[in-house]
């Protein structure tokens, strides 16, 4: 019998601590390379007694969209999150979707807190803290939510905890691998001190944007993550590990970015007035320049959507173009928060507006990014074997936002 239900899905609370980890940007190759080189011995131990597979993330394959799906257990059509950034139809303004005001359903974290669990959500990026924390500070529950980016600002009244640095250490720079390691270290400290027993730990993809899976910078990072994952396992945590999206190189053979500046292309063919929105846009654009493999287009003449979609589909590097109704249906998106067209690029291609909109001056390595269909398949790992029911589910089409259900209901 389920202990609680959220958004139509039932969850049974295990006796011991539960920790779900979202390794932002974790293409499965990062784990494969680190494991093959002996850089993740604790993960090897976890896998010997657990289960490793793949799951399909939500589209667009961006941070806000998939983190919201993971903590609610439902796709974007129900969460209301269509990107990190969108054109608000009510105001006509381009805004970031970083506020819980945009979330249209309850969270598993809030549900667990209402059942008496001590819930902690620790994120690397501050933008996710407000977005995903509704209900954690409600009267009568034990909950907390803070980010490694703004750990010094945590207060009991607003975050459910304070003096984080005394517990975990000095706040790291957000543009660093340490920002992610800090999240896991915080999770360890909270479990060890008895302050939390139901955790969501969401990392940042700075390293994955910067390094390919076989580069030393990535291997060092995964080795550091491995040490903290091992500590969580040793503390008795029932672990579920997944990612919000994968990552691919988006460049030509010479290392230059492979970009389609779609707003300029449209203006050259159909005249000015069509607006391209890049939903990857967030406060952390240093490592991707607001370029991803998914954009939406708000047309000056929506009646020409079919004609324009057909033309866009012929551009080299474009793999899919959908009109609004088709995109909402096939990609499970909130129809009122997308454009007239949805456009996705190839594995090596990003889509943008015009060169002046995207600052690539701070890229010190070839561009790596995400957002499209080629970054949706992500790791799906558990610290115990799956029971018969959930093994059958895993053999079908598991989603990354099933992770809480699996870790609560599906382990032997």
C-alpha positions as CSV (number, residue, x, y, z in Angstrom):
1,X,0.0,0.0,0.0
2,X,1.3,3.4,-0.9
3,X,2.2,5.9,1.9
4,X,1.4,8.9,-0.2
5,X,0.3,10.0,-3.6
6,X,1.6,12.9,-5.7
7,X,0.3,13.8,-9.2
8,X,-1.4,10.4,-9.5
9,X,1.6,8.3,-8.6
10,X,2.0,6.4,-5.4
11,X,5.2,6.2,-3.2
12,X,6.1,3.8,-0.4
13,X,8.6,5.3,2.1
14,X,11.5,2.9,2.9
15,X,12.7,2.6,6.5
16,X,16.1,4.1,5.9
17,X,17.3,7.3,4.2
18,X,16.6,7.9,0.5
19,X,18.8,10.1,-1.7
20,X,18.1,10.8,-5.3
21,X,21.0,12.4,-7.2
22,X,20.6,14.3,-10.4
23,X,24.1,14.6,-12.1
24,X,23.5,17.5,-14.4
25,X,24.7,16.9,-17.9
26,X,25.8,13.3,-17.3
27,X,26.0,11.7,-20.6
28,X,26.4,8.0,-19.8
29,X,29.9,8.0,-21.4
30,X,31.2,10.0,-18.5
31,X,30.5,7.1,-16.1
32,X,31.7,4.5,-18.6
33,X,35.0,6.2,-19.1
34,X,35.6,6.9,-15.4
35,X,34.7,3.4,-14.4
36,X,36.9,1.9,-17.1
37,X,39.9,3.9,-15.8
38,X,39.3,2.9,-12.2
39,X,38.3,6.4,-11.1
40,X,35.0,5.4,-9.5
41,X,35.6,2.5,-7.2
42,X,32.6,3.3,-5.0
43,X,30.3,3.4,-8.0
44,X,31.7,-0.1,-8.9
45,X,30.6,-1.3,-5.5
46,X,27.2,0.3,-5.9
47,X,26.7,-1.4,-9.3
48,X,27.8,-4.8,-8.0
49,X,24.8,-4.8,-5.6
50,X,22.5,-2.5,-7.7
51,X,21.2,-1.9,-11.1
52,X,22.4,0.3,-14.1
53,X,20.4,1.2,-17.1
54,X,19.2,4.1,-19.2
55,X,16.2,6.3,-19.0
56,X,14.6,8.9,-21.4
57,X,14.5,12.5,-20.2
58,X,12.0,15.1,-21.0
59,X,12.3,17.5,-24.0
60,X,13.6,20.0,-24.2
61,X,16.6,18.5,-22.5
62,X,17.3,21.4,-20.3
63,X,17.9,21.8,-16.5
64,X,14.7,23.4,-15.3
65,X,12.4,21.2,-17.4
66,X,13.9,17.9,-16.2
67,X,14.6,18.9,-12.6
68,X,10.9,19.9,-12.3
69,X,9.9,16.6,-13.9
70,X,12.1,14.6,-11.5
71,X,10.8,16.1,-8.3
72,X,7.1,15.9,-9.4
73,X,7.2,12.6,-11.3
74,X,5.4,13.9,-14.3
75,X,6.2,15.4,-17.7
76,X,6.4,19.1,-18.7
77,X,2.8,19.2,-19.8
78,X,1.9,18.8,-16.1
79,X,4.7,20.7,-14.5
80,X,4.2,23.7,-16.8
81,X,7.9,24.1,-17.3
82,X,8.7,24.5,-21.0
83,X,12.3,25.6,-20.7
84,X,14.7,27.7,-18.6
85,X,13.4,30.7,-20.4
86,X,10.3,31.5,-22.4
87,X,8.1,34.3,-23.9
88,X,5.3,34.9,-21.4
89,X,2.1,35.1,-23.5
90,X,0.4,37.1,-20.8
91,X,2.9,39.9,-20.8
92,X,4.8,39.5,-24.0
93,X,8.0,39.6,-22.1
94,X,10.9,37.1,-22.3
95,X,11.5,35.7,-18.8
96,X,13.4,33.0,-17.0
97,X,11.3,30.2,-15.4
98,X,13.1,30.2,-12.1
99,X,10.2,30.9,-9.8
100,X,7.9,28.4,-8.2
101,X,5.1,30.6,-9.6
102,X,5.6,28.7,-12.9
103,X,5.2,25.2,-11.3
104,X,1.7,23.9,-11.9
105,X,1.7,20.8,-9.6
106,X,2.9,19.5,-6.3
107,X,6.3,17.8,-5.6
108,X,7.3,14.5,-4.2
109,X,9.5,16.3,-1.8
110,X,6.6,18.2,-0.3
111,X,4.6,14.9,-0.1
112,X,7.3,13.1,1.8
113,X,7.7,16.0,4.2
114,X,4.0,15.9,4.9
115,X,4.4,12.2,5.7
116,X,6.9,13.1,8.4
117,X,10.2,12.6,6.6
118,X,13.0,15.1,7.1
119,X,13.4,16.4,3.6
120,X,16.3,18.2,2.1
121,X,16.7,19.6,-1.4
122,X,20.3,20.8,-2.1
123,X,21.0,22.2,-5.5
124,X,24.2,23.6,-7.0
125,X,22.3,26.4,-8.9
126,X,20.3,28.9,-6.8
127,X,17.7,29.1,-9.7
128,X,16.4,25.7,-8.8
129,X,16.0,26.3,-5.1
130,X,12.9,28.6,-5.3
131,X,11.5,26.7,-8.3
132,X,11.4,23.3,-6.7
133,X,10.9,24.0,-3.0
134,X,7.2,24.8,-2.5
135,X,5.8,23.0,0.6
136,X,9.2,22.3,2.2
137,X,8.9,25.2,4.6
138,X,5.2,24.7,5.4
139,X,4.1,24.7,9.0
140,X,4.3,21.3,10.7
141,X,6.9,19.8,8.3
142,X,10.7,19.3,8.5
143,X,12.1,20.5,5.3
144,X,15.0,22.6,3.9
145,X,16.2,23.8,0.6
146,X,19.5,25.6,-0.2
147,X,22.1,25.9,-3.0
148,X,25.8,25.6,-2.9
149,X,25.9,28.8,-5.0
150,X,24.2,30.8,-2.2
151,X,25.0,28.6,0.9
152,X,25.9,31.6,3.0
153,X,22.5,33.2,2.5
154,X,20.6,30.2,4.0
155,X,18.4,31.1,7.0
156,X,16.0,29.0,8.9
157,X,13.1,31.3,8.1
158,X,13.6,31.1,4.3
159,X,15.6,27.9,3.7
160,X,14.9,25.7,6.8
161,X,18.6,25.7,7.7
162,X,21.4,28.1,8.5
163,X,25.1,28.0,9.2
164,X,25.6,25.8,6.2
165,X,29.3,26.6,5.9
166,X,29.9,25.3,9.4
167,X,28.3,22.0,8.4
168,X,29.8,21.6,4.9
169,X,32.6,24.1,4.4
170,X,33.2,27.3,2.4
171,X,30.8,28.2,-0.4
172,X,32.4,27.2,-3.8
173,X,32.3,29.3,-7.0
174,X,29.3,28.3,-9.2
175,X,31.6,28.0,-12.2
176,X,33.5,25.0,-10.8
177,X,33.3,21.3,-10.3
178,X,33.4,21.9,-6.6
179,X,29.9,23.5,-6.7
180,X,28.6,19.9,-7.5
181,X,30.8,18.1,-5.0
182,X,29.6,20.5,-2.3
183,X,26.0,19.4,-3.0
184,X,26.9,15.8,-2.3
185,X,29.0,16.7,0.7
186,X,26.1,18.6,2.1
187,X,23.9,15.5,1.6
188,X,26.4,13.4,3.5
189,X,26.6,15.9,6.3
190,X,22.8,16.2,6.6
191,X,22.3,12.4,6.7
192,X,25.2,11.9,9.1
193,X,23.9,14.5,11.5
194,X,20.4,13.2,11.4
195,X,19.0,16.4,9.9
196,X,17.6,14.7,6.7
197,X,16.4,11.3,5.6
198,X,14.8,12.0,2.2
199,X,17.0,14.0,-0.1
200,X,17.2,15.4,-3.6
201,X,20.7,16.5,-4.6
202,X,21.0,18.3,-7.9
203,X,24.4,19.1,-9.4
204,X,25.6,21.5,-12.1
205,X,27.0,20.7,-15.6
206,X,29.9,23.2,-15.7
207,X,32.4,20.3,-16.1
208,X,30.4,18.5,-18.7
209,X,30.1,21.7,-20.8
210,X,33.9,22.0,-20.5
211,X,35.3,18.5,-20.9
212,X,34.6,15.4,-23.0
213,X,34.2,12.2,-21.0
214,X,37.8,10.9,-21.6
215,X,39.5,14.2,-20.6
216,X,41.3,14.5,-17.3
217,X,39.2,17.4,-16.1
218,X,36.1,15.2,-16.4
219,X,37.8,12.1,-14.8
220,X,39.0,14.1,-11.8
221,X,35.5,15.5,-11.3
222,X,33.8,12.0,-11.4
223,X,36.4,10.7,-9.0
224,X,35.5,13.5,-6.6
225,X,31.7,12.7,-7.0
226,X,32.5,9.0,-6.4
227,X,33.9,9.6,-3.0
228,X,30.8,11.4,-1.8
229,X,28.5,8.8,-3.4
230,X,30.4,6.1,-1.5
231,X,29.8,8.0,1.7
232,X,26.1,8.2,1.1
233,X,26.0,4.4,0.4
234,X,28.0,3.7,3.6
235,X,25.5,5.8,5.6
236,X,22.8,3.4,4.4
237,X,21.1,5.6,1.8
238,X,18.9,4.0,-0.7
239,X,20.3,5.7,-3.9
240,X,18.8,6.6,-7.2
241,X,21.1,8.3,-9.6
242,X,20.1,9.9,-12.9
243,X,20.6,13.1,-15.0
244,X,18.5,15.9,-16.3
245,X,20.1,15.6,-19.8
246,X,23.2,14.4,-21.6
247,X,25.9,16.5,-23.4
248,X,27.4,16.6,-26.9
249,X,30.1,18.5,-28.7
250,X,28.5,21.2,-30.9
251,X,31.3,22.1,-33.2
252,X,33.0,21.5,-36.6
253,X,36.2,19.5,-37.1
254,X,38.3,22.7,-36.5
255,X,36.6,23.2,-33.1
256,X,34.5,26.2,-34.1
257,X,30.8,26.2,-32.9
258,X,28.4,24.7,-35.4
259,X,25.5,27.3,-35.1
260,X,22.4,28.0,-37.1
261,X,21.4,31.6,-36.3
262,X,17.7,30.9,-37.0
263,X,16.3,34.4,-36.4
264,X,18.7,35.8,-39.0
265,X,17.9,33.0,-41.4
266,X,14.2,33.7,-41.1
267,X,14.6,37.4,-41.5
268,X,16.7,36.8,-44.7
269,X,14.0,34.6,-46.2
270,X,10.7,35.9,-44.8
271,X,11.5,39.4,-43.5
272,X,12.0,40.7,-40.0
273,X,9.5,40.1,-37.2
274,X,9.7,36.4,-36.3
275,X,11.2,35.9,-32.8
276,X,13.3,32.9,-31.9
277,X,13.4,32.0,-28.2
278,X,16.4,30.0,-26.8
279,X,15.0,28.2,-23.8
280,X,18.5,27.1,-22.6
281,X,19.0,30.8,-21.5
282,X,19.6,31.0,-17.7
283,X,21.8,33.0,-15.4
284,X,24.7,30.7,-16.2
285,X,25.6,31.3,-19.8
286,X,29.4,31.5,-19.6
287,X,29.9,27.9,-20.6
288,X,27.2,27.6,-23.4
289,X,26.5,31.2,-24.6
290,X,22.8,30.5,-24.5
291,X,23.1,28.1,-27.4
292,X,21.3,24.7,-27.3
293,X,19.8,22.3,-29.7
294,X,16.2,23.3,-29.2
295,X,14.5,26.6,-29.8
296,X,10.9,27.9,-30.2
297,X,9.8,30.4,-32.9
298,X,7.0,32.9,-32.4
299,X,5.9,33.9,-35.9
300,X,4.8,37.3,-37.1
301,X,2.3,35.4,-39.3
302,X,1.2,32.2,-37.5
303,X,-1.0,31.2,-40.5
304,X,2.2,30.6,-42.4
305,X,3.5,28.1,-39.8
306,X,3.3,25.1,-42.2
307,X,5.2,26.8,-45.0
308,X,7.9,28.2,-42.7
309,X,8.3,24.9,-40.9
310,X,8.9,23.1,-44.2
311,X,11.6,25.7,-45.1
312,X,13.3,25.5,-41.7
313,X,13.3,21.7,-42.0
314,X,15.5,21.9,-45.1
315,X,18.3,23.8,-43.3
316,X,21.5,21.7,-42.8
317,X,21.7,20.7,-39.2
318,X,18.0,20.9,-38.4
319,X,16.5,17.5,-37.6
320,X,13.0,18.2,-36.4
321,X,10.4,21.0,-36.9
322,X,7.0,20.8,-35.3
323,X,4.0,23.1,-35.2
324,X,2.6,24.1,-31.8
325,X,-0.1,21.4,-31.5
326,X,2.1,18.6,-32.7
327,X,4.9,19.6,-30.4
328,X,2.7,19.9,-27.4
329,X,1.2,16.4,-28.1
330,X,4.4,14.5,-29.1
331,X,6.8,16.2,-26.6
332,X,4.3,16.5,-23.7
333,X,4.7,20.2,-23.5
334,X,2.5,23.0,-22.0
335,X,0.9,24.4,-25.2
336,X,0.5,27.9,-23.7
337,X,4.2,28.2,-23.0
338,X,5.8,27.3,-26.4
339,X,6.0,29.1,-29.7
340,X,4.3,28.5,-33.0
341,X,7.1,26.2,-34.0
342,X,9.6,24.0,-32.1
343,X,12.9,23.4,-33.8
344,X,15.6,20.9,-32.9
345,X,19.1,20.4,-34.1
346,X,21.5,17.6,-34.9
347,X,23.8,16.1,-32.3
348,X,26.6,18.4,-33.4
349,X,24.5,21.6,-34.0
350,X,23.1,24.4,-31.8
351,X,20.4,26.9,-32.7
352,X,20.5,30.6,-31.9
353,X,19.0,34.0,-32.7
354,X,21.8,36.1,-34.2
355,X,25.5,36.4,-33.4
356,X,25.1,39.6,-31.3
357,X,22.7,37.8,-29.0
358,X,25.2,35.1,-28.0
359,X,28.4,35.9,-26.2
360,X,30.9,33.2,-27.0
361,X,33.9,35.2,-25.9
362,X,34.3,33.4,-22.7
363,X,34.4,29.9,-24.2
364,X,38.0,28.6,-23.8
365,X,37.3,25.2,-25.2
366,X,35.1,23.8,-28.1
367,X,31.4,24.3,-27.4
368,X,29.5,21.4,-25.7
369,X,25.8,21.7,-25.1
370,X,22.4,20.0,-25.0
371,X,18.7,20.6,-25.4
372,X,17.6,18.4,-28.3
373,X,16.6,14.8,-28.8
374,X,20.2,13.6,-28.8
375,X,20.7,14.5,-25.2
376,X,17.6,12.8,-23.7
377,X,19.0,9.4,-22.9
378,X,20.6,9.5,-19.4
379,X,22.0,7.1,-16.8
380,X,19.4,5.4,-14.5
381,X,21.2,3.8,-11.5
382,X,20.1,2.3,-8.2
383,X,21.9,1.0,-5.2
384,X,19.9,-2.2,-5.0
385,X,18.5,-4.7,-7.5
386,X,15.1,-4.0,-9.1
387,X,12.2,-6.2,-8.0
388,X,10.3,-8.1,-10.7
389,X,7.7,-5.4,-11.2
390,X,10.1,-2.6,-11.8
391,X,12.5,-4.7,-13.8
392,X,9.6,-5.2,-16.3
393,X,9.1,-1.4,-16.3
394,X,12.8,-0.8,-16.8
395,X,12.7,-3.1,-19.9
396,X,10.1,-0.8,-21.5
397,X,10.6,3.0,-21.6
398,X,11.7,4.3,-18.2
399,X,11.9,8.1,-17.8
400,X,14.3,10.0,-15.7
401,X,11.4,11.4,-13.8
402,X,10.4,7.9,-12.6
403,X,13.5,7.8,-10.4
404,X,11.7,8.5,-7.1
405,X,9.1,5.9,-7.8
406,X,11.8,3.3,-8.5
407,X,13.9,4.1,-5.5
408,X,10.9,4.1,-3.2
409,X,8.9,1.2,-4.7
410,X,11.2,-0.8,-6.9
411,X,14.2,-2.1,-5.0
412,X,14.4,-5.5,-3.5
